[in-house]
């Protein structure tokens, strides 16, 4: 029999106070619902349905074809939300795990363990519970004298005695599909909230003589819900600590890990050193021997062996082995830095490729350019790639020296072994082996500066 997942992501999340629907809000630069779907994809689940509603296009844009969609047009509670998946699950034998889209810390081990326990115990419904020292805001698990689950009571409906109970409902259930939708249709509207609570399914199935069980999770932090921007910060801390520990146990040296943030999908080889105040996210890959940071941000980039990056920004770019980037460099939009390069102080490289041994030590802009090997960009060199309407290409050959304060006005092509004099503005192609000088003749007018320099008062 197959196993299905229904992920509830239709809510507005008004406490987040943002324009994004709650489940699309990013944690470590990735929408929180994507963490859940990624864990489902590597678990024992065969098919996933996501229930969307408020600003559903945001969730659909994140998950695309990875899931099937059911739509909850009206926000009538969690019980009503699950019912929206009936058309996609009707008549399918197996079990369905119901999950909330605002629990990014629920990993595949939690999913697989509760599914395994549900099957082994031959339950008709299993609720995942945990214990909080401060259970305020959570539904309480009510058990009978024999310790069996009797019902779940929401915080606002609890008696004073029930509020003292620390075992809570996480909102995660595994249910036999044969009984799921019949039970959902028996849920009564809550008179106070005017919603249909999924929690009522426990007492309904118990009254129907169906077997109700519980799986108690010891790692209670994994089922924390994210309801506001403060809880986002708490979830990020748990994720950051977990991810950093994993990398350090695999041979990555992280200096002052409390200040280092590494995304969930980042791959780092052993022998790498990460210095303080460094942020590595997206689909970044870092090869062995590299040293990243301090005060550096790398996003969705590939860093090869023995690269040094410090005090710099690297976005959607690639840096080949033995290169040095920074301090205060900026690589972006598909920059590809060749082997043994130096991209130094206040240099920006955008949508360009540099060859082996190329150097831009300081104060340069390389945009929409293809550069050969052993090219030297002098201080203040610029590829002038934008004419106000369109971007244009600059092609630079091998073994080229570009003097300080040179403008290469694209489209332009520079041949191999060219020397460009400092202060030149190059607007035409330069052939191989040429010396290019493109500046006005200097004129000195004797005894003329007094017309522009104001005397000091004491002179």
Number of C-alpha atoms within 10 A of each C-alpha: 8 12 19 24 22 28 28 23 27 28 24 19 20 13 11 18 13 13 11 17 23 29 26 23 24 15 19 22 13 17 20 23 26 20 20 21 22 15 19 23 15 14 17 18 20 13 16 20 20 29 26 26 22 20 16 20 13 17 26 17 10 14 19 12 9 15 18 16 23 23 17 24 13 12 15 16 19 20 23 20 30 24 20 20 21 15 9 12 18 12 10 14 14 14 24 24 23 20 22 24 27 27 24 27 21 24 19 18 14 19 22 16 14 22 23 13 16 24 15 9 13 14 17 22 26 26 26 20 22 22 20 15 9 11 18 16 11 21 25 26 25 17 13 9 7 6 8 13 19 19 20 23 20 19 16 12 13 15 10 8 7 16 19 14 19 18 20 24 25 25 19 23 28 29 24 21 22 15 15 22 20 14 19 22 13 14 19 13 15 12 8 8 10 11 17 22 20 21 22 20 24 23 18 18 22 17 11 11 10 16 15 22 23 22 18 17 17 11 11 14 17 19 23 16 20 24 17 15 15 10 14 20 14 14 22 18 15 13 21 21 15 13 17 21 14 12 19 17 10 13 15 20 18 20 16 11 19 13 15 22 22 26 23 20 16 18 18 22 17 18 18 23 21 25 21 19 18 24 22 29 23 20 16 22 20 24 20 19 19 24 22 28 25 20 19 24 21 27 22 19 25 20 27 20 20 21 24 22 29 21 19 24 22 27 22 20 24 22 28 22 22 19 25 24 27 23 23 20 24 23 28 20 15 18 26 23 28 23 21 21 27 23 28 23 20 19 26 23 26 20 17 22 22 25 23 21 20 25 23 26 23 22 21 25 21 26 25 24 25 18 24 22 21 20 25 22 25 22 21 21 26 23 23 25 22 15 11 6 6 7 13 17 19 22 20 25 20 21 21 24 20 26 20 20 19 26 22 26 21 23 20 20 21 26 19 20 19 22 21 24 20 21 18 20 21 23 15 15 18 19 15 15 14 14 14 20 16 17 13 9 6 5 6 8 6 6 7 9 10 8 7 7 8 8 8 6 5 4 4
